[in-house]
Amino acid sequence: MLGLNQVNNHFMYSIFYAIFYLISLIPWPVIYALSDGVAFLLRKIIKYRLDVVHHNLAIAFPNKTIQERNQIAKEFYQKFADSFFETIKLISMSDASFNKRFTSNAEVLNDLYATGQNVQIMAGHFFNWEYANWGAAKYGKYPFIGVYMPLSNQFFDRLILDMRKRYGSILIPATNFKNQFHQYATSGKYALALAADQNPGNPKSAFWIPFFGQLTPFVKGPEKGAKLNNTAQVFVHFYSTKRGHYHSQYEVMTTVPNYFKDGQLTALFVKTLEDKIKKEPANYLWSHRRWRHPYDATTYGHLVVES
């Protein structure tokens, strides 16, 4: 029998879900009008991480004019707001609508599936990752495993998880990854998706790799896991083809991860990531404090990997 707290939580979540489901039914033109307003508020009124965004853009694009970087920032906030509202729209989106709004070259994954080799899908913080998650699970043959950071609000956390699981995605909290992933790593084929541009918790145990000309720490975990399990490394670049429509482009980086010396596989990811960002500058999460850890040769010199 359910306890009183469980009943109350279920009831409250049902109301919470109903509200967001109704919001998701708002027509696209109205949704984007709302998004325009929110993007303006975030950039001009609230100034959400505006200093971080401009600091990051100055590091990444020192040769661009201030006006050019301002334009990238403006487009970034628009994509940031669009991503939020588009995620809400996914709650009630039909299969047919998603098929029209998302494309990919999933045959790259499916060809690897036929070889029997497992895959690590390496991604950066591009927009819109919720579409990319659905697309990988829906059109790829692999059981698709995503790693996520639990949200502090239990209702939002459940809403997002329920939405992400629609096409069978297996979601593992980052806080319990080591314990839960083992059962999938030993039970059969899988495609594990990793946002490999996360800031490391401990820069002393990271690879330091040139990223937009500045030595930057990158976590060792993805490379270590690839070599341990002999997984193919596939980079995915997802981006908007027009407003509300997305494409995921998969690119095999290697099927022989153990061929690379320590750090070189991560350096290949970083180089590919930087190339993709340069092609779609506003498509990256510039509000993320990617250069939070300053490089110190005395402390980190032995961890440097040339790209």
Secondary structure, DSSP 4 states (H G I P E B T S, - for coil): ---HHHHHHHHHHHHHHHHHHHHHTS-HHHHHHHHHHHHHIIIIIS-TTHHHHHHHHHHH-TTS-HHHHHHHHHHHHHHHHHHHHHHHHHTT--HHHHHHHEEE-THHHHHHHHHT--EEEEE-SBTTHHHHHHHHHHH-SSPEEEEEPPPSSHHHHHHHHHHHTTTT-EEEEGGGHHHHHHHHHTTS--EEEEETTPPPS-GGGSEEEEETTEEEEE-SHHHHHHHHHT-EEEEEEEEEEETTEEEEEEEEEES-GGGSPTTHHHHHHHHHHHHHHHHSGGGB-TTS-TT-S---HHHHGGGB---
